[in-house]
Amino acid sequence: MQNLTVLGTGVLGSQIIFQSAYFGKNVVAYDLNDEILAKLDARWKYLKGEYLRDLPEATEQKLDDTISRIRITSDLADALSDADLVIEAVPERLDIKQDTWQKVSALAPSKTIFATNSSTLLPSDIAPFTDRPENFLALHFANEVWKNNTGEVMDHAGTSAEAFEQVADFAEEIGMVPIRVMKEQPGYVLNSLLVPFLHAAAALFVKGVASVEDIDKTWRIGTGAPKGPFEIFDIVGMMTPYNLSKNNPDPIQQEFAEILKRDYIDQGRLGKGSGRGFYDYE
């Protein structure tokens, strides 16, 4: 599968785009309007710096070639016209994802395989909104995909074995380590471990038990982990934890969502990619 279309150019969508192009794929980056797409030049510049810092084999020429393989468009029909694979990375709301796949199904070629990057939603809840449930499944990436390179492949009861293996092969072709998830699980393997950890950190923060800095410091020192939970929030970006916490029935998590909106998102502190989140990176 050489021709990839990625729907959504946010924090993770842009990483999937860049990583796939870095490994030689032709990538179409789609988003709703040209105003959103205009921000991608700055995003590519940021990612170039990250690759040069973290990957010994990365060079300016290789990264310029990466960008040359990316085409941007706000025309969905154009974005899908020759796609072998579509990866959807739109906001983490079931209604948005279902509506997106209905629109994609009406336009995508018959050859196209569909994959959602949803971090918590099940493929079986989305597949009926496509015209090819047998070729629909999930491919989930961790943030900072160039170094945290798991590619979790999860099907639903109606996914064909051929589509599953094609997507697993694609993940390997773009530098991921394929993780074959054997049954549907909200959060796959990674987020089934990570989300409760982040919820616990959010609760400590909301209750005023300790500062952001001390919560992170405790985790790093006590476990030897390279990053604390709020450093991870900054890598993920504020919108995903905001949406997840807002829709969580736990009042503590809902209060955390309010804090994220008021003190961070509304203040332009959107996470590491924007230069500011819980910490300053500029």
WOHUGI-V101654 format. One record per backbone hydrogen bond with DSSP energy under -0.5 kcal/mol. NH is the residue of the N-H (numbers start at 1). CO is the residue of the C=O. If there is no record, write none. Layout:
nh:NH co:CO
nh:NH co:CO
This chain:
nh:4 co:2
nh:4 co:26
nh:5 co:85
nh:6 co:28
nh:7 co:5
nh:7 co:87
nh:8 co:6
nh:8 co:30
nh:14 co:10
nh:15 co:11
nh:16 co:12
nh:17 co:13
nh:18 co:14
nh:19 co:15
nh:20 co:16
nh:21 co:17
nh:22 co:18
nh:23 co:19
nh:24 co:21
nh:25 co:20
nh:26 co:2
nh:27 co:25
nh:27 co:69
nh:28 co:4
nh:29 co:27
nh:29 co:71
nh:30 co:6
nh:30 co:28
nh:31 co:73
nh:37 co:33
nh:38 co:34
nh:39 co:36
nh:40 co:37
nh:41 co:38
nh:43 co:39
nh:44 co:40
nh:45 co:41
nh:46 co:42
nh:47 co:43
nh:48 co:44
nh:49 co:45
nh:50 co:46
nh:51 co:47
nh:52 co:48
nh:53 co:49
nh:54 co:50
nh:55 co:51
nh:56 co:54
nh:58 co:55
nh:63 co:59
nh:64 co:60
nh:65 co:61
nh:66 co:62
nh:67 co:63
nh:68 co:64
nh:69 co:65
nh:69 co:66
nh:70 co:67
nh:71 co:27
nh:73 co:29
nh:76 co:74
nh:79 co:75
nh:80 co:76
nh:81 co:77
nh:81 co:78
nh:83 co:80
nh:84 co:3
nh:85 co:3
nh:86 co:113
nh:87 co:5
nh:88 co:86
nh:88 co:115
nh:89 co:7
nh:89 co:87
nh:93 co:91
nh:97 co:93
nh:98 co:94
nh:99 co:95
nh:100 co:96
nh:101 co:97
nh:102 co:98
nh:103 co:99
nh:104 co:100
nh:105 co:101
nh:106 co:102
nh:107 co:104
nh:108 co:104
nh:109 co:80
nh:112 co:109
nh:113 co:84
nh:114 co:135
nh:115 co:86
nh:116 co:137
nh:117 co:88
nh:125 co:122
nh:126 co:122
nh:126 co:123
nh:127 co:123
nh:129 co:126
nh:130 co:127
nh:135 co:132
nh:136 co:133
nh:137 co:114
nh:138 co:154
nh:139 co:116
nh:140 co:152
nh:142 co:148
nh:142 co:150
nh:147 co:144
nh:148 co:144
nh:149 co:147
nh:150 co:148
nh:151 co:177
nh:152 co:140
nh:153 co:151
nh:153 co:179
nh:154 co:138
nh:154 co:152
nh:155 co:181
nh:159 co:156
nh:160 co:134
nh:164 co:160
nh:165 co:161
nh:166 co:162
nh:167 co:163
nh:168 co:164
nh:169 co:165
nh:170 co:166
nh:171 co:167
nh:172 co:168
nh:173 co:169
nh:174 co:170
nh:174 co:171
nh:175 co:172
nh:176 co:171
nh:177 co:149
nh:178 co:176
nh:179 co:151
nh:180 co:178
nh:181 co:153
nh:181 co:179
nh:182 co:180
nh:188 co:185
nh:191 co:187
nh:192 co:187
nh:193 co:189
nh:193 co:190
nh:194 co:190
nh:195 co:191
nh:197 co:193
nh:198 co:194
nh:199 co:195
nh:200 co:196
nh:201 co:197
nh:202 co:198
nh:203 co:199
nh:204 co:200
nh:205 co:201
nh:206 co:202
nh:207 co:203
nh:208 co:205
nh:209 co:204
nh:210 co:204
nh:215 co:211
nh:216 co:212
nh:217 co:213
nh:218 co:214
nh:219 co:215
nh:220 co:216
nh:221 co:217
nh:222 co:218
nh:223 co:219
nh:224 co:220
nh:225 co:219
nh:232 co:228
nh:233 co:229
nh:234 co:230
nh:235 co:231
nh:236 co:232
nh:237 co:233
nh:238 co:270
nh:241 co:237
nh:242 co:238
nh:243 co:239
nh:244 co:240
nh:245 co:241
nh:246 co:242
nh:247 co:243
nh:248 co:245
nh:254 co:250
nh:255 co:251
nh:256 co:252
nh:257 co:253
nh:258 co:254
nh:259 co:255
nh:260 co:256
nh:261 co:257
nh:262 co:258
nh:263 co:259
nh:264 co:259
nh:264 co:260
nh:265 co:260
nh:266 co:261
nh:268 co:265
nh:269 co:264
nh:270 co:268
nh:271 co:276
nh:272 co:234
nh:273 co:234
nh:274 co:271
nh:275 co:271
nh:275 co:272
nh:276 co:271
nh:277 co:279
nh:281 co:275
nh:282 co:275
